């Protein structure tokens, strides 16, 4: 099992120290969330499944691939991922360039986690229709894949059209992994048919089972990265693995100031190897 660390659940002041500790302790990856902008009108900010706003407009926001480039310079082996990037909120040129840059400066450690998003206000503020976000994402994934792999690319699609362009440098990785986030049927379809795997929202081993069953119905063997609510003991890892989960994103701390020490204890308990 590979273990990842969610930096977004910490104050940004702690991200550097936690990323460096994760790198040194043998964690496989660190992950940043992404939003472009928050509107002050909270009427469009009800998180799915709740009755409360899912955002606070004053929350500091960072360009996730850019921040991960900085963390790449401070680390040597840990993979650097987004969980998740709103890829279709920008032109594919912008997204493709950001992740290619991250992959080059990190010597091939980038992971592009993408999602269609849930927050209408962000899309409306950017002038991008919220209703087409899923279809836009599907097309954007196709475009960035081609930009990362083909010598020259021309594209004429529903949302993006451009003449033949060159795109250099290519990512270091022959296939920079793209993981689809989201819990909807459309998101699971995207993970199984367009991407290199699925990255979940936080789950218990029981709550994730229906999503994994749906993934398997669409295509067997889809690689799964799961956010685990909690791990009670190292023995539970085998239960996740038996479901086909190959990476667990874990948060072994309850207080942010304890994050580094709790990562060290987790690494010992779960026999991580630097």
N, C-alpha and C positions, 0 to 999 in steps of 0.2 A: 504494500500500500504506500502511495505517495501522500505526503501531508503538506497542506498549504495553510497560509496565515492570512486572515482578512484585516488589512490595515485600516479599512474604512470604519471599523468599529472602535477606533482609537482616536484620540485628539491628534491632529496633524503634527504637533510637536514631538510625538512619540514615534512617528513613522520611520524615521531614519534609524533610530536605535533598535527598533523591533525588526526591521528588515535586515540589518547587519547581524543581529543575533540569530535570526532565522537562517541566514546564510551560513553562519559559523556552526550552528548546532545540527545541521543536516535536514532541515525542512526543505521540501522540494520547490516551493513556490510562495510568492507573496502576491496579494491581489488588492487592487484599488477600484472603488466604484467610480461612477462618472455622471455628472449632470453638467449641462452647459450654462443654464441660468435658472433662477427661481423667480417667479412673478410674486408680487406682494399680494395679489388677489388669491386667497386660499380656496375660493369656491371650486377651482379646478384641480385641487390637490388632495383628493380623498383616495387614500391608498386602497387598492382592491382588497375586499374582505373586511374592511374596517369602516368606521363612521368618522374617523379623525383625519385631519391633514397629515399627509405623509412627509411633509417637509417643513422646515423653518426658513423663511426667506433670508435671514441673516447668516445662515450657515456658510462658512468659507468653502469655495469651490476651486478646484485645481484642474488644470489640463492633465488628465491621467497619464497618457503616454509620455508627455514632457516630464512629469514628476518621476515616472519610472526610469527615464533616461538618467536622471540624477542618481537614483538609487542603483542603477547599473554600474555607475562609476565607483560606488562604495562597496559593491559586492562582487563575487567572482563566480558563483555557481548557481545560486537560486534563480528560478525562472520568475519572470515579471509579467503579470497578467492583469487584465481589466475584467471586473465582474460587476456590471458589464458596461461597455461603451455603446453609446447611442450612435451607431455607425451612420445611419441614414439621416441624421440631423444635420450633416455636413455633406458637401460634395464628396464623392468617392476619392477624388484626387487628394483631398485634405487628409482623410482617414488613412488611405494607402500610404501616403508620405509619412504620417506620424508613426505608424507601426513598422514600416520599413526602416526608418531612422532608429527606432528603439531596437530592432533586431540587429542592426549593424553595430551600434555602439555597445550592445550587450554581448556581442559575439554569438548571436543566435539563441537568445533566451526569452524572446517575446512570445506571449500567448494573447491572442485577440479574442476576448470574450465579448460578445455582442448581444444586444437585446433591442426589441421594438419600443420598450418604454411604456409607462403607465400614466405619466403626468402630462395631461393635456396642456396646461399653462405654458410649459416649456416650449412645446412645438408651436403654439400660437404666437408666443413672443418672438420666436425665430422666423415666423412667416412660412412655416412648413405645415401642410395639412395633416392633422392628427389622424384622420380616418385612413390615410394611405400609408401609415408608417410601416406596417408589416410588409406590404408589397414593395415599398421603397427599400426596406432592409434586404429583402431577397435579391433585388436587382443590384444593390450596392455590394453585396457579398460577391456576386458574379463579377462585377467590375474590378474590385480590388484584387480578387484572385488572378484575373488576367493581367493586371498591371504588375503584380508581383512575379509573374512567370513568363510572359510573352515579350519578345523583343520590341514589338510595336503593337499598339492597340487602337482600334477605332470601335465606337459603340453607338448604336442607335436603339434606344429602348423607350419604355413608357415614361420614365422619369429623367433619364440622363442620356444625352446625345452629345458626342464630340468627335471631331475628325481624328485621323491617325496621329497618335502621340507616342513618344518614347518615354520610358519611365526608368530612371536609374538613380541610385543603385537598387538592385534587387535585394530582398532579404537574404541573410546568411543561410537561413533554413531553406531547404529545397521546397518545403511546404510549410509555411508559417501557419501554425494551428489556429483555426477559428472555431470557437465554441459558442453555441447558441444558448442564451439564457431565457428564462420565462417558463411559466407553468401551464400555459394554454395549449390547446390542441395544435394551434398554428406554430407555437414555439417548439413543441416536440417534433412536429413534422419538419421544421427547419433544421433542427439538430440532427435528425435522422437522414435527411436527404441532401442538405446543402452544406453542412458543416462537418467538423471533425469530432463532434461530440456534443454533449449537453452539460451545462453547468446549472445546478439547481439553486433555488432559494433555500433558506434553512429548513431542515427536515429532521424528524426522527426516523429510525429505521422502518417503523410501521407506516408513517405518513408518506414516505417516498415510494412505497411499493406500487400504488396505482399508476404513478407516472412512469416507473420503469416497465411496468406491464404494457403500457401504451407505446412506449419507445420500441419494445421488443416486437409488438404487433406490426409496427411500421417497418422496422428493419432490425434484425437480430445483430447483437454485438456492438451496439452504439457505445463508444467510450463515455463514461459518466464521471463527472466531477460533482461531488455532493457537499453542500454546506451541512455539517452535522451540528444539531443543537448542542449536543454534549456527548462525550464518550465516558461511560462509567468505569471502564477498565480496558486494558489492552486486549482482553479476550473478545471484546465486541467487534474488533476490527475484522475478524474472520467472517462475521455475519454480514458486514457491509460488502466485503469482497465477494461473498457467495452470491450477492445480488447483482454483481457485475460492476460495482463501483471500483474505480481504479485510483481515484484521488479523493481524499477527505480534507475539506477546509475546516479547520478547528480553531476554537478560541478557548484555550485552557485557563484564561484569567477571568476574574469577575470585576476587578478594578484595574483601570488602565495603568496605574503606577506599578502594578505587579506583573505587567505583561512579560517583561524580559525574564524575570525569575521563574514565572510559571512556564514559559517556553522551555527554559532549561530543565525544569523538573519533568515536563512532558517528554522531552528528548531522552531523558534517562529512563523513564518508565516505559516508553514505547520503543526503546532501543534504536533510536535514530543514529545514523552514522554520518559524520561530517564528510 
